[in-house]
Amino acid sequence: MGGYWEAFTEDWQPIADMRLSEKDENEAKTMNTHLHILEPYTNLLRVWIDADLVKAHTDLISLFLERIYSKATGHLQLFFDAKWQVKGQMQSFGHDIEAAWLLLEAVKVLGDPDLEEKVKTVIPHIAHAALEGILPDGSLAYERNNAHWDRERHWWVQAEAVLGFSYLGKLLNDKLYQEKAEGIWAYIRSNLIDSEEGEWYWSRLENGEVNRAEDKAGFWKCPYHNGRMCLEMIENFGIK
């Protein structure tokens, strides 16, 4: 059925609990794992053109278009069983907008115009679905599970939204997406960057308070998302 299994034991045997964290579903395949295989494949292909890698990367992009992306909602589906049957109704706004720009970068390295056109047709729908998570203060909500919203403003969600909406604004020549990127950056500067002690807070809670229970840098948080955001904005948009 294609794709990548979520987890194994250290000697590559089946494992009963495949969850990355306690909040994840215990399913055989996840969007998140496939998204974070997509990015290193993209960068590896920039320095090493290998036939097997090209095929694996092409197959992975096709899985996003055919299995992970929902034509009905525009969102990425998060959890799947071994046969790619969707499990649950959770939607992650941060992963939606992150995937929009990572898919665009991923397909560029292949030099496949037909596949690139398919990706460029789909990613505006993903970005538009992510817009559903924009909150009145300009930030992007964390996720939604059916009618239940989690409006905590996580650092990584805001960082990926700045990048994703900037990419879409450039690709589509649409000021709406650029305005959303600028609004989220304004939120980051005012609410997430710790100007006294450095780094970004993990999040702002739904009530607006700083989340001081989680690390600024630790097992789940480091300069990956926000550092990458800064480097990408400098390289691709001339932001200094």
N, C-alpha and C positions, 0 to 999 in steps of 0.2 A: 504493500500500500504506500510505500515511500515514506520519507521523513526520518526523524531521529527520535529514538527512545529517550525518555526523560532522565532515567538514572539506572545505574547498576551497582552492585557491590564492587569493592576495590579489585576483585579478581574477575570482573565482568560477568557475574551471575545475576539472575533476576533478583529484584529486591521488592519487598512487600510495600514499603513506604517510599514512594518516588517523589515526594513533595520537596520543592526547593526551600519552602518555609511553611510555617504552621497555617498561614492564611491561604495557601494554595490548595487546589483540589488534587487529590491523589489519582492522577490520570497518566496514561501512558505517553501522551504527547501534549506539548504546550506551545502556544504562540511565542512565549518569552524565550524559550530555548532556541527556537528556530530563528528568531530575530537576532539573537546574539551569536549565532553561527553565520548569519548573513553578513554581518559587518566584518569579521576577520577574513572570510572568503573574499570579500571585495578588496580589502587591502592586500591580501596575499597575491591576488591576481594582478595587482599593480606592479609587482616586482617579480612574479614567477608565472609565466603562461604555461600551464600544464593541461593536457587534454582531459585527464580525469577530473581535475579541479574545475575546469570550464563546464564539464557535464554536471558535476555536483552542484555548482553554483546556479546553472540554468534550471536544474530540477528544483532547487530550493526556491527560486523566484517564482516558478510555476506553481509550487505548492501554496505560496502566499496568494496568488491570483485565483487559484481553483479551490483551495480548501480553507484557508485561514480568513481571507477577506469574505465578508458577508455582502452579497449583492443586495439583499433585502434592506439592510440597515446602513451600510457603508462602514461599519465598525469592523475591527478585527475580532474574531472569536478566540477565546483564550484557552479553553481546555477541550481535549479530545480523547476518545478511547483509541485502542490499537487500530481500529478500522476507520478512523477519522470521523466518527460520529461526535457531534458537538455535545459537550456536557456543561450545563449551566448557562446563565444568561448575563453574566457579568461583562461589563464594558469598561475598558481602561482608556481614558482620554489621553493620558500621557503616552501610552504605547501606540495609540492610533497616530498621533502626530509624529512620533519618533519614526514609526515605520514609513510614513509618507516620504520623508527625506532620505532615509536609509535605502529604501527600494529604488529611488531615483538614482542614487549614487551606485547602487549595486548593479543595475542594468547597464549603466554607461560603460563599465569596464569590459563588457562582453562583445561590444561591436555587433550586436544583433538588432537591426532596425525594427524588425517585426515585433520582437519581444519588448523592445523599448517603447514602441507605440502602445502596446497593451498596458504597460506599466503607467505610462503618462495618461492613459484613459482612466485608470482606476484611482490613482492617488488624489485627484481632486475630490473624489467622493469620500475617501478616507479623511482628508483634511476637513471637508465640510461636516462630516460626522463628529470630528473632534471639536468643532465649534460649539456643539451642544453643551460642552463642559465649561464654556467661558462664564465666569461669575461677574456680578455687577462691579466688583472692584478691579476688574481687568485680568485677574488670575485665572488659572485653569484648575478645575476640580479634579480630584483624584480618580474616582471611579463611580460607576452606577451598577447596581444589581437589581434588575427589574425596576420597581418604583423607589427603591432605597438608594439615596445619594450619600456618598462620602465626600464632603466638601473640604477636607483637609488639603492645604496647599503644600504639597511635597516639593522639595528643592529640585528633584530630577525632572518632575513633570513640567515645572516652569522653564527649566533650561532647555528641554527638548522642544517645548512649544515655541520659544524664541527662534530656534533653528528651523523647525518645521514650517512655521508660518512665514518665515523669511524666504525659505526655498520656494514655497508655493506662490508667494507674492511675485518673486522673480520669474518663475516658470510661466505663470498665467498672466503676468503683468496686471495684477489685481491689487489695488490699494487696500482693499478690505483686509487681506491677510497681513500686509505690512503693518497696518494700523494695529492689528491684534498682537503682532510681535512686539511692537513698540510699547503697547499697553502692558504686556506681561513683563517686559524689561523694566518699565517704570515701577511695577509692583515689586520685582526682585530687589531693585535698588532701595526701595523704601522699607521693605518688610523682611527680606531674607538675608541680605548681606549684613554681617556683623562688622560694622565699621570700626569698632573699638578693639575687638579681640581677633578679628579676621575670620575667613571662611564664610560659609553660608549656614544658617540654621537648617536643621532637618526639615522643618515645616512650620507653618502657622496652623493652629487648630481651627476648627470651624468657627469658634467664637473670636478668632483673631489673635489669641495669645500665642506667644512663642512656644514651640514644643521643646522643652528643655530636658525631657526624659530620654531623648534619643541622642546618639553621638553626632558630633560635627564631623568626625572622621573615625571610622571603625569598620567592623566586618561588612556592613551594608552600605556605608557611605564613605566616599573618598572624593578627590577632585575629578573623577571620571566624567560625569555628565556636565558639570559646570565648567570644568577645564576644557573639555572637548568643545563645548559651546563657544567659548572664547576663541579657541584656535580656529574653528570652522568659520566664525564670523569674520575674523581677521583675513583668512585666506580667500574666502569666497565672496565677501561683501565689502572688503576694504575698511572694515570697522577698526579703529585704533583705540 
